[in-house]
Amino acid sequence: MWHYLFREAPLRIRLLLLAAILLLFWVLSSVAGTMVLLSAGYDLSILQEISPGEANKYVDILQILQIIQSVCLFILPPLVYAYLVSGNISDSLFLRVKLHLAGILLATAALFFSVPLINYVGKLNSQIHLPGFMQGINAWMQEKENFANEVSSAFMNRPASKIPVNLLMIAIIPALGEELLFRAVVQQLLIKLVRNTHGGIWLTSFLFGALHLQFFTLLPRIILGSLFGYLLEYSRSLWYPIMVHFLNNTMAILFAYFGNLSSQMQHLEKLGAEKTELPAVVLSILLTLTTLWIFRKSTSRSQHYPAET
């Protein structure tokens, strides 16, 4: 069996294996996207027309490509990697340990308590500008940010009947796939590489944030990614970061559709971003750290299964 070949492989071989698997599925995602578009009757030349300012016009195509790419790059590679290195996917990807009520409530509370901090860091991030000699890079980053925001707006501005599609594309698939890849695989490899749990978690969070190519919202994504990372590290169950990731993305969808209907929802979305709310940021940090500490104490490591990554 193939998994016997990599079970005892050193760390550098496992890193190369993961890179090779990701490259393979990146190619497969391109092939799959092409085949789906052709079977749906689209002309491939249309892909050259998708540029800034055109997202609303090609939103259906963008949704198809987004789903295919997310499945091929985030869900399938970790499953293949886990099988090759251990043969036991559920143990290797921390899927054996189930959720329990106390953990669910504490993980959810940690997410909500972190909102003012994330909003505040997001505001600081948006004010960062590169020096003059790096204006070319700054312009490229701004272009990527604007196009990503344009695509997100195109998805969110669809009729309410499209909410189930957005939930699948923006909440369910990313929550499952990104946690499988980044927390269950990459984080474990980087912890071993740097020989430090915190270093591995934060380095993974940086890669998680950078992947989105939205550099003016990089720092809040790093904070959010670190929350997901510590939830896995403390519980040894991937279901907690998957759940919180899903909840966070679902909240974003609901804010986009219904935020203008409720002043309370609008205030929550901006909580911590105003200078007058700096005490809320400090309180956010204290409550989030305290909740994570309680979460760690409440999750019994005696029921955990060893993962081989």
N, C-alpha and C positions, 0 to 999 in steps of 0.2 A: 504493500500500500504506500501511496505517496507520502502520507503524513509521517511515516517512519524515517523518511529521508531528512526531514527538517526538525524532528522532535528534539534532537540534541544539538541542533545547529547553533553556533555562537551568535552573539548579538548582531555583529556586522552583516552576517549572512541573512539574518531575519529582516534587517533593515533593507537590504538589497532585494529580498524576496517581496516585501511589501511594495517597494518602489516599482518592481517589475509587474506585479499584479495590478497596481494602479494604472500604469502605462498601458497595459493590455486592455483594461476595461475602459480607459479613455478612448482608445481606438475603437473598441466595440460600441461605445456610446455614439460615436460619430457615424459608424456604419448603421446602427439601429435607427438613429434619427433620420438618416438619409432614406432608409427603406420605408420608414413610416410615412414620411412626407411624400415620397413617390407613390406609395399605395393609396394615399389620401388624395392624390391628384394634383399635388403642388408641383410647380416648376422649381427646381433647385436654384435657379438664378435668383429667386426671390430672397435667398439668404444674403446675397450681396447688398440687398436694398434695406436690410434691417440695420439702421444706424440711429444715432441720437435724433430725436424728433419724430421717429417713425414707430415707436413702441405700440401706441394705441392701434395703429393700422394693422399690425401683425401680431396682436395679442394672442390669438388662437395658436399660431405657430410657436410663439414663445412659450406658451404653456406646455405644449407637446414636448418641445425640446427640453424644457426645464425638468419635467417629470422623468423623461428618459435618462437625462444626464444624472439626476440625483440618485436614481436607482442603480445605474451602472457604476457611478463613482463612489457612492457612500454605503449602499446596502450590500451589494454583491462582493466587493473586494474583501471586507472584513470576514464574511462567511467563508470565502475560499481560503483566506490566510489562516483563519482559526482551524479549519479542517487540516490544512497542510502541516501546521506546527504541533497539533495535538490530537486531531481526530475526534475530539469532543467539543463541538461548537458551543454548547450551552455553558459548559464550565469555563472554557477559554474566554468567552465574551461576557462573563459575569451575568448570565441569564438564568442561572439556577435558583438563586435566592429571590423569593417573591416579596412583594410589597406588604407592609403591615400598616394598620391605621395610624399609629403614633408617628411612624416615619413619614407617611403621606402628609399628615397635618404639619409636621415640623418642616419638611422640605418645601411645602407650599408657603408656609409662613416665611421661611428664609427668602424665597423669591420676592414676596410682597415687601418685606422689610428692606430689601436691597434696592427697590425702585428709586428712592430719592438719591442714593449714591450713584446709581447708574445714570440717572438723568443729569446729575451734577457733573460727572466725569464726561458725559456726552457733550455738555455745553463747553467745558474746557477744551475738549478735543476739537470742536468746531472752530475754536479761536486760534488754533495752532497754524502758523504759516511758515513755510520754509524760507530761508534767506534768499536774497536776490539772485545769487549765482546758481540757485537750484530752481529757478522759476519754470524751467522746462518740465522738470519732474512734478512740480506743484500743479502745473496746468494739466499734465497727464492724469494725475490723481483726481483733480477736480472733474475732468471729463468722465472718468470711470465712475465717480460718485454720482454725478448728474444722471448718467445713463442708467445706473442701478436704481436710483430713485424714480426715474421715469418708468422703468419696467415695473417696479413695485406699484407705482400709482396706477399703471395700466391694469394690473391684476386686481387692485383693490377697487377701482372705479367701475368694475363690471356689475351687472344687476345682482340684487340680493339672491336670486336663484342660483348664482354661481358660487355662493358661499361654500357649499360642499366640495366643489372642485378646488377652491382656494385652501380649504382645510386640509385636503389631501396633499396638495402641492407645497403649501407653505408651513403647515403644522405637522402633519403625520409623518410624511416621508423624511423631511429634514430632522425631526426629533429622533426618529429611529435610526436613520442612516448616519447622521453626523455624530451621534453618540456612539454608535457601533465603531465607526472609524477612529474618531479622535479620542474618546475616553477609553473604550475597551481595548484598542490596539495601540494607537500612537502614544497615548499617555503612558501606558505600561512600558513601552520600548524606551521612551525618553527618560522615565524614572530610572531605569537600569543604566541608560547611557550616561546620565549626569550623576548617578548614584545619590540622588537626593529627591525625596518625594515632592517637596514644595517646588523645587526647581523644575521637575518634570511636569507638574501640573500647570505652572505658569508658562512654561515654554510651549506646552500643548495649546494653552489658551491663546497665546500669541499667534500660533499657526492657524488656529480656528478663526480668529478675528481677521487675519490677513487674507485668508482664503476668499472672503466675501468681496475683496477688492473695493471696499468702501472705507478709505483711509481716514476720512473725517468723522467716522463713527467707530474707529478701530478700538479705542480705549474702553468704551462701554462693553463692546463685545468680548474683550479680554476679561473684564470683571465678571461678566455673565458666564463665560467659559470656565473661569476658575471656580465659580459656584458649582457648576455641573461636575467639575473634576473632584472637588472635595466631597460632594454627595456620593460619588462612586467610591472614593478612597475610604470614607468612613463607614459605608454600609456594605461594600463589596457586592452591591447589586446595581446593575446598569438600569434597572427599571426606574429608579429614583431620578437620575438625570434625564432619562427619556420622558418621564412624566412632567417634570418641571420645564424642560425644553418645549414640550408640546403645549403646556399651559401658557408659557411666555409668548409663543408664536400665535396661539389662538387669541390671546388678549390683544395682540397687535391687529389681527384681523377684525375683531369686534370693535376696537377703537376706530379703525378706518371706516367701518360701516355705520356705527351707531354713536361715535364719540360726540358728534355735533348735537345729539339729542339730549345729552346729559351734561350739565356743568360739573357734576362730581367726577365724571369720567375724564373730562378735559383737565380738571385740576390734578387728578392722579397722574395723568400722562406727563404733566409738567412739574410735578412735585420734586423739589430739590434743585430745579434749574434756575431759580431766582436767588439773587444775593440775600434777600431777606429771609430765605429759608435754609440758610447755612446750618442753624441748629438741627433742622430736620435731617441734614446729611450726617452730622455727627451721631445723632440718635440712630439713624439707619445703619451706620457701621457697627455700633454697639449691639443693636438688636440682631443684626444678621450674624455677627460672630457668636453671640450668646446662643442663638437658635441652632447654629451649626454645632456648637459644643454639646448642647442637649441632644441633638440628632445623633452625634457620635456616641454618646453614652447610651442612647436608647436602642441602638442597633447592635445586636449581639453577634460578635464575631465567631461565636462557637458554632453557629449554623452555616458558616461560609464554606464554600468549596474552593480549593486552590485553583487558580487560573494559570494556564501556561500560555504566555504571550511572548 
